[in-house]
Amino acid sequence: MRILLVEDERRLAEALRAGLSAEGYAVDVAHNGRDALWHASEHPYAAIILDIMLPGLNGYRVCRRLRDQGDSTPILMLTAKDGEDDEIEALDTGADDFLPKPFSYGVLLSRLRALIRRGGATRPGVLRLGDLELDQAGRTCRRGTADIALTGKEFALLAYLMQRPGQVVTKAELLDNLWDFAASATANLVEVHVSALRRKLGTETIRTVRGAGYLVATSGA
């Protein structure tokens, strides 16, 4: 799934982008408030990580504008250390959660997952197709009693398909939702990841609809 990271400290932004990408997220990065608003208007995001101190428009103003425009995307705002006033204003302007700097990456990741779960109430935490089970919170995959190790991108790809059982999903849709704007991703890259999943899950789990895309077998076979 795609998230927007808004952080003007480029070294921190790149470190977070790399870590989140390794978890399977598609991460678009903006370094100022105006670019953040443009990104948010161009694509629906599962969540936004938003720093307060930004050039141009600060995080409060970005958050307020998004809410005034009816954008309900979950927002995790990064605040100053021990900044109680920052935390209060973050919530008052419409943020869903806040995290003081400096922060643990593990805590940020868990907060982000919690926000996405709350922001997508119709999306179950555990996806099941036959004997195939994908736990989105625990980030585990199991077929019957056997655990299956997946990379971050494989996990995200399988989750996207399992949320649409019996529905054909095009390569273009997968690229748009699972790879960030800056990635030089192609249809061949989607094919590579699907092939990797088939080796781990079995060839019948993900079926190719020639000229259209992929679907997961509702029988879980």
C-alpha distance (Angstrom), angle and dihedral (degrees) to the residues before:
residue distance angle dihedral
M1 . . .
R2 3.79 . .
I3 3.79 124.7 .
L4 3.81 132.4 178.4
L5 3.80 119.2 -130.0
V6 3.81 115.1 -163.0
E7 3.81 111.1 -170.5
D8 3.82 129.1 136.9
E9 3.81 95.3 -159.9
R10 3.78 96.1 90.4
R11 3.80 96.8 -162.4
L12 3.79 91.6 52.3
A13 3.80 91.3 43.7
E14 3.80 91.9 52.8
A15 3.81 92.5 47.1
L16 3.80 91.3 50.8
R17 3.80 92.4 44.3
A18 3.81 91.3 52.1
G19 3.80 93.0 47.4
L20 3.79 94.8 46.7
S21 3.80 91.9 45.1
A22 3.80 88.9 54.2
E23 3.81 87.3 55.7
G24 3.80 89.4 56.9
Y25 3.79 100.5 -99.3
A26 3.80 122.6 134.7
V27 3.81 103.3 -131.6
D28 3.79 125.4 -160.2
V29 3.81 113.4 -168.8
A30 3.81 128.9 -150.3
H31 3.81 122.7 -177.8
N32 3.81 98.7 -164.0
G33 3.77 139.5 33.2
R34 3.78 98.5 -106.0
D35 3.80 92.8 52.8
A36 3.80 88.6 48.1
L37 3.81 91.2 56.5
W38 3.81 90.5 48.3
H39 3.80 92.7 51.2
A40 3.81 91.5 47.3
S41 3.81 90.3 52.5
E42 3.82 92.5 49.6
H43 3.80 101.2 50.1
P44 3.82 138.7 20.3
Y45 3.81 109.3 -117.6
A46 3.78 130.0 -157.2
A47 3.83 88.4 -139.7
I48 3.80 143.0 -14.5
I49 3.81 125.4 -135.0
L50 3.81 104.2 -156.1
D51 3.80 128.8 -173.1
I52 3.81 118.1 -150.9
M53 3.81 100.0 -141.6
L54 3.80 105.0 66.2
P55 3.81 133.1 146.6
G56 3.78 114.9 -109.2
L57 3.77 103.4 7.6
N58 3.79 116.6 19.6
G59 3.78 122.6 -134.2
Y60 3.80 94.0 -97.3
R61 3.80 92.2 56.7
V62 3.80 92.3 44.8
C63 3.79 90.8 51.2
R64 3.79 92.9 46.6
R65 3.81 93.0 49.5
L66 3.79 92.1 49.4
R67 3.80 91.3 51.0
D68 3.81 92.3 45.1
Q69 3.81 88.0 53.4
G70 3.79 90.4 53.9
D71 3.81 95.2 -106.3
S72 3.81 106.9 150.7
T73 3.82 97.3 179.8
P74 3.83 109.4 144.2
I75 3.82 109.4 -101.3
L76 3.80 125.9 -156.5
M77 3.80 107.6 -166.2
L78 3.81 122.1 -155.5
T79 3.80 110.1 -140.2
A80 3.80 136.6 -173.9
K81 3.81 118.8 -84.1
D82 3.82 110.7 -84.7
G83 3.80 88.0 -4.1
E84 3.80 100.0 151.3
D85 3.79 92.0 168.1
D86 3.80 89.4 50.8
E87 3.78 90.6 52.7
I88 3.80 92.9 49.3
E89 3.80 92.8 48.5
A90 3.80 91.3 45.7
L91 3.80 91.1 58.1
D92 3.80 93.4 40.3
T93 3.80 92.1 54.9
G94 3.80 91.8 52.7
A95 3.81 107.8 -88.3
D96 3.80 114.5 146.9
D97 3.80 96.3 -147.9
F98 3.79 140.3 -4.5
L99 3.79 135.9 -146.0
P100 3.83 122.7 -161.5
K101 3.80 119.3 -132.5
P102 2.96 129.7 -88.3
F103 3.78 93.4 45.2
S104 3.78 139.8 170.0
Y105 3.79 113.1 -103.9
G106 3.80 89.2 -138.5
V107 3.81 90.7 56.1
L108 3.80 91.5 48.5
L109 3.80 90.2 51.0
S110 3.80 93.4 49.7
R111 3.83 91.9 46.6
L112 3.80 89.9 49.7
R113 3.80 92.4 50.9
A114 3.80 91.1 48.9
L115 3.81 91.5 50.9
I116 3.79 92.5 49.6
R117 3.81 91.2 49.3
R118 3.80 91.3 51.0
G119 3.79 91.9 43.4
G120 3.81 92.4 53.3
A121 3.77 103.5 47.2
T122 3.79 92.4 162.5
R123 3.80 92.2 56.7
P124 3.84 111.0 86.3
G125 3.78 120.1 -131.4
V126 3.80 92.1 -133.0
L127 3.80 119.6 42.2
R128 3.81 118.8 -157.3
L129 3.78 133.7 -172.2
G130 3.78 112.9 171.1
D131 3.81 106.2 -54.5
L132 3.81 92.8 -16.8
E133 3.81 114.1 103.2
L134 3.81 127.4 -176.4
D135 3.82 117.2 -171.7
Q136 3.81 106.3 -158.7
A137 3.78 94.6 -171.6
G138 3.80 96.5 45.8
R139 3.82 92.0 36.6
T140 3.79 91.8 -133.5
C141 3.79 133.1 135.2
R142 3.78 125.7 -157.8
R143 3.78 136.4 175.6
G144 3.76 109.3 -161.6
T145 3.81 104.5 -45.4
A146 3.82 94.8 -25.6
D147 3.79 120.9 100.5
I148 3.81 115.4 -138.5
A149 3.80 119.5 -153.5
L150 3.81 112.8 -139.5
T151 3.78 131.8 -178.1
G152 3.80 117.4 -122.6
K153 3.81 93.2 -100.1
E154 3.82 92.8 44.9
F155 3.80 89.4 52.1
A156 3.81 92.3 49.7
L157 3.79 92.2 47.0
L158 3.80 93.9 49.3
A159 3.82 91.8 46.2
Y160 3.81 91.2 51.6
L161 3.80 91.7 51.8
M162 3.81 94.8 42.9
Q163 3.80 90.4 53.5
R164 3.82 86.1 61.9
P165 3.83 104.8 45.7
G166 3.77 113.2 -173.7
Q167 3.81 91.3 5.3
V168 3.79 122.0 119.1
V169 3.81 111.3 -123.2
T170 3.79 117.7 -164.6
K171 3.79 125.1 -135.5
A172 3.80 88.5 -119.8
E173 3.81 90.7 57.1
L174 3.79 91.5 49.4
L175 3.81 91.6 49.5
D176 3.80 91.2 48.1
N177 3.79 94.9 50.5
L178 3.81 104.6 32.5
W179 3.81 104.1 36.7
D180 3.79 125.5 57.9
F181 3.80 125.4 -120.0
A182 3.80 92.9 -105.3
A183 3.80 94.9 53.0
S184 3.79 117.1 102.0
A185 3.79 90.3 -137.6
T186 3.80 122.5 161.2
A187 3.78 137.3 -176.9
N188 3.80 87.8 -96.2
L189 3.80 89.9 62.2
V190 3.80 90.2 54.9
E191 3.80 89.0 51.0
V192 3.82 90.8 51.5
H193 3.81 92.4 53.8
V194 3.81 93.0 44.5
S195 3.80 89.6 51.6
A196 3.80 90.3 50.7
L197 3.81 90.4 51.5
R198 3.78 91.6 49.3
R199 3.79 90.9 54.1
K200 3.79 89.5 54.6
L201 3.80 100.4 37.6
G202 3.77 103.7 30.6
T203 3.78 129.2 -93.7
E204 3.81 96.6 -91.5
T205 3.81 98.2 56.7
I206 3.81 95.6 76.8
R207 3.77 113.4 35.8
T208 3.80 127.2 -163.0
V209 3.79 117.3 -131.8
R210 3.77 101.2 -157.1
G211 3.78 112.9 -118.6
A212 3.81 92.1 2.0
G213 3.81 114.6 60.1
Y214 3.79 140.4 -106.7
L215 3.77 138.4 -42.1
V216 3.78 134.5 -178.3
A217 3.77 117.4 -121.4
T218 3.81 109.0 -108.5
S219 3.79 89.8 -146.0
G220 3.81 89.8 61.9
A221 3.80 88.6 -130.9
